[in-house]
Amino acid sequence: MATFLQLLLSGVLIGSVYALMSIGLTLIFGVLRIVNFAHGEFLMIAMYGAWAFTHFLGLNPYFAAIAIVPAMFLFGGLVYLLIVSPALDKPHLVVVFATMALSIFLQNAALMAMTADLRDIPPIFSRSLTIGPIYVKVELLLGFLVTLVCTVALQWLIKSTYLGKAIRATVQDGEAAMLMGIPVPRIFLITFAAGSALVGLAACVMVPLFSVFPSVGLNFVLIAFVIVVLGGMGSIEGALLGGICVGVIQSLSGYYVAPAFGQLFFFVLFLFVMIFRPNGLLGQQGAATVGMND
């Protein structure tokens, strides 16, 4: 029983870290209704940045978020202005191919600049927390708390602030929102940049847990896509639930079956959800075409 509880807790914690990297993706999709296929490379760049702060400056990667998050906000805004914005009025496949091309470019640029070597940082905490027979890794616990705070803060921002009301109005009817004086292009810019900033925050949480290398984004972006669709397209709290489901399934199947089959089982869950609840666990009907859930 203790082993099962340990696996369950570990799955919830690692799943929350997966959810944190997925929240930015679901925010961008919920408002702009586009899928950023360079999402994994954004994560990779931010992880390299957090690693550099630790390796060269000796700073804690969590403190590196003070610089990484604003830097990723600016980077996301630049990508939106140069690549995404010109493609929004064109067929949807233009955005798909543009972000895929950006993904390939960033990955190969990182390979040239950093080589294929794995980069790690020394352990931050020497001991795990102990609760009876259960061990909790401090880095995972911090990741869970950061994800929880981000989810609550985003929900509050979207539902209780002027910016959030402007975002919801833009999602519901962009043309009517513009007639009411809402700067829709600026809302798109802020949303894309904010989603990129959230990826930067996720990277600072993930650097103590995972190695950094040029194709690390590919290892996580597929999980992020599964989480977004599993939780419900455009649902922030759904991304948290989807991440936890993926983490728990991966943890249990890795122990009771084999680590190599971890992705197999959560893809099976994904298929069942798509068959019996195609809108996702917390999604609403039509979210894929309407945008972010109210």
C-alpha positions in Angstrom: 0.0 0.0 0.0 2.8 2.4 0.9 4.4 1.7 -2.6 1.1 2.5 -4.3 0.7 5.8 -2.3 4.3 6.7 -3.1 3.7 6.1 -6.8 0.4 8.0 -6.7 1.9 11.0 -5.0 5.0 11.0 -7.3 2.6 10.9 -10.3 0.5 13.8 -9.1 3.7 15.9 -8.5 5.4 15.2 -11.8 2.0 15.6 -13.6 1.7 19.1 -12.1 5.1 19.9 -13.7 3.8 18.7 -17.0 0.7 20.8 -16.6 2.8 23.9 -15.9 4.5 23.6 -19.3 1.0 23.0 -20.9 -0.8 26.0 -19.4 0.9 28.4 -21.8 -0.1 26.3 -24.8 -3.7 26.1 -23.8 -3.8 29.8 -23.1 -2.5 30.6 -26.6 -4.9 28.1 -28.2 -7.9 29.3 -26.1 -7.5 33.0 -27.2 -5.8 32.9 -30.6 -7.1 29.5 -31.7 -3.8 28.5 -33.1 -1.4 25.7 -32.0 2.2 26.7 -31.5 4.3 23.8 -32.8 7.5 25.6 -31.5 6.2 25.3 -27.9 8.8 22.6 -27.1 11.6 24.7 -28.5 10.5 27.7 -26.4 10.8 25.4 -23.4 14.3 24.2 -24.6 15.5 27.8 -24.9 14.3 28.8 -21.5 15.8 25.6 -19.9 19.2 26.5 -21.5 18.8 30.0 -20.0 18.0 28.7 -16.5 21.0 26.2 -16.8 23.3 29.1 -17.9 22.2 31.2 -14.8 23.1 28.3 -12.6 26.2 27.1 -14.4 27.9 30.5 -15.0 26.5 32.7 -12.3 26.0 30.1 -9.6 22.4 31.3 -9.1 19.5 29.1 -8.0 17.4 28.2 -11.1 14.2 29.3 -9.3 15.7 32.8 -8.9 16.7 32.7 -12.5 12.9 32.9 -13.2 13.2 36.6 -12.4 15.1 37.1 -15.6 13.9 34.1 -17.7 10.2 34.8 -17.5 10.4 38.5 -18.7 12.9 37.4 -21.4 10.5 34.7 -22.7 7.7 37.3 -22.6 9.7 39.5 -24.9 10.8 36.6 -27.1 7.2 35.4 -27.4 6.1 38.9 -28.4 8.8 39.1 -31.0 7.8 35.7 -32.5 4.2 36.8 -32.6 5.0 40.1 -34.4 7.4 38.6 -36.9 5.8 35.1 -37.6 2.4 34.6 -36.1 0.7 37.9 -36.7 1.3 38.0 -40.5 -0.1 34.5 -40.8 -3.3 34.9 -38.7 -5.4 36.2 -41.7 -4.2 33.4 -43.9 -5.3 29.7 -44.0 -4.7 27.8 -40.7 -2.0 25.6 -42.2 0.2 28.7 -42.8 0.5 29.1 -39.0 1.1 25.4 -38.6 3.9 25.3 -41.1 5.4 28.6 -39.8 5.6 27.4 -36.2 6.9 24.0 -37.4 9.7 25.8 -39.4 10.5 27.9 -36.3 10.7 24.7 -34.3 13.2 23.1 -36.7 15.3 26.3 -36.9 15.5 26.8 -33.1 16.4 23.2 -32.5 19.2 23.2 -35.1 20.5 26.6 -33.9 20.7 25.2 -30.4 22.5 22.1 -31.7 25.1 24.3 -33.4 25.5 26.6 -30.5 25.4 24.1 -27.6 26.2 20.7 -29.3 24.2 17.6 -28.4 25.7 17.2 -24.9 23.4 16.8 -22.0 23.6 19.7 -19.5 22.6 19.2 -15.9 22.8 21.3 -12.7 23.9 20.0 -9.3 21.1 18.9 -6.9 19.6 21.9 -5.1 18.2 20.0 -2.1 20.3 17.2 -0.6 17.4 15.5 1.1 13.8 14.6 0.4 10.9 15.3 2.7 9.6 12.3 4.6 6.0 11.8 5.6 5.9 8.4 7.3 6.9 5.8 4.6 6.4 8.4 1.8 9.2 10.4 0.3 8.6 13.7 -1.4 11.2 15.3 -3.6 11.4 19.0 -2.7 11.8 20.1 -6.4 8.6 18.2 -7.4 6.7 19.7 -4.4 7.8 23.2 -5.4 6.7 22.5 -9.0 3.3 21.4 -7.8 2.9 24.6 -5.7 4.0 26.9 -8.5 1.5 25.2 -10.9 -1.3 25.6 -8.4 -0.5 29.2 -7.9 -0.3 29.9 -11.6 -3.6 28.1 -12.3 -5.4 30.1 -9.6 -3.8 33.4 -10.6 -4.7 32.9 -14.3 -8.3 32.0 -13.5 -8.5 35.1 -11.3 -7.0 37.3 -14.0 -9.3 36.0 -16.7 -12.5 36.2 -14.7 -11.9 39.3 -12.4 -9.7 41.9 -14.2 -10.3 44.3 -17.1 -7.6 42.5 -19.1 -9.4 39.2 -18.5 -12.7 40.6 -19.6 -11.1 42.0 -22.7 -9.6 38.5 -23.4 -13.0 36.8 -23.0 -14.7 39.4 -25.2 -12.1 38.9 -27.8 -12.6 35.1 -27.7 -16.4 35.3 -27.9 -16.5 37.8 -30.8 -13.4 39.6 -32.0 -15.2 42.0 -34.4 -17.7 43.1 -31.7 -14.8 43.5 -29.2 -13.0 45.8 -31.7 -16.2 47.9 -32.1 -16.4 48.2 -28.3 -12.8 49.7 -28.3 -10.9 46.6 -27.3 -7.5 46.5 -29.1 -7.8 42.9 -30.3 -4.3 42.7 -32.0 -2.8 43.9 -28.7 -4.8 41.3 -26.8 -3.4 38.6 -29.1 0.1 39.9 -28.6 -0.1 40.0 -24.8 -1.7 36.5 -24.7 1.0 34.9 -26.9 3.8 36.6 -25.0 2.2 35.6 -21.6 1.9 32.0 -22.8 5.6 32.1 -23.7 6.4 33.6 -20.3 4.6 30.6 -18.6 6.9 28.3 -20.6 9.9 30.2 -19.2 8.6 29.6 -15.7 8.0 25.9 -16.4 11.6 25.7 -17.6 13.0 27.1 -14.4 11.0 24.5 -12.5 12.0 21.6 -14.8 15.8 22.3 -15.0 16.5 20.7 -11.6 14.6 17.6 -12.7 15.6 17.0 -16.3 18.7 17.3 -18.5 18.9 20.0 -21.1 19.8 19.2 -24.8 18.7 20.6 -28.1 15.8 18.1 -28.7 14.5 18.1 -25.2 11.5 20.0 -26.3 10.4 17.1 -28.5 10.3 14.9 -25.4 7.8 17.2 -23.7 5.8 18.9 -26.4 3.9 15.7 -27.3 3.0 15.3 -23.7 1.8 18.9 -23.6 -0.4 18.4 -26.6 -2.0 15.3 -25.0 -2.6 17.2 -21.8 -4.2 20.2 -23.5 -6.6 17.9 -25.5 -7.2 15.5 -22.6 -8.1 18.3 -20.1 -10.2 20.2 -22.6 -9.1 22.6 -25.4 -8.8 26.1 -23.8 -9.4 25.0 -20.2 -6.7 26.1 -17.8 -7.9 23.9 -14.9 -8.4 21.1 -17.4 -4.7 21.3 -18.3 -3.9 20.8 -14.6 -6.2 17.8 -14.4 -4.9 16.4 -17.6 -1.3 16.8 -16.5 -2.0 15.0 -13.2 -3.7 12.1 -15.0 -0.8 11.7 -17.4 1.7 11.8 -14.5 -0.2 9.3 -12.4 -0.6 6.9 -15.3 3.1 7.2 -16.2 4.2 6.6 -12.6 2.0 3.6 -12.0 2.6 1.9 -15.4 6.3 2.6 -15.1 6.5 0.6 -11.9 3.9 -2.2 -12.4 4.5 -2.8 -16.1 7.7 -1.2 -17.5 9.0 2.4 -17.8 9.1 2.0 -21.6 5.3 1.6 -21.7 4.5 4.8 -19.8 3.5 6.8 -22.9 1.5 3.8 -24.3 -0.9 3.8 -21.3 -1.6 7.5 -21.2 -2.2 7.5 -25.0 -4.7 4.7 -24.4 -6.4 6.9 -21.9 -6.3 9.7 -24.4 -8.0 7.6 -27.0 -10.7 6.5 -24.6 -11.4 10.1 -23.6 -11.5 11.2 -27.3 -14.0 8.4 -28.0 -16.4 8.9 -25.0 -15.8 12.6 -24.2 -14.3 14.3 -27.3 -14.4 17.7 -25.6 -11.9 16.6 -23.0 -12.4 16.1 -19.2 -13.3 19.7 -18.4 -13.8 21.0 -21.9 -17.0 22.5 -23.3 -18.7 21.6 -26.5 -17.4 23.7 -29.3 -14.3 24.8 -27.4 -12.1 23.9 -30.4 -13.8 26.5 -32.6 -15.0 29.0 -30.0 -11.8 29.3 -27.9 -11.2 29.6 -24.1 -13.9 28.2 -21.8 -15.7 30.8 -19.6 
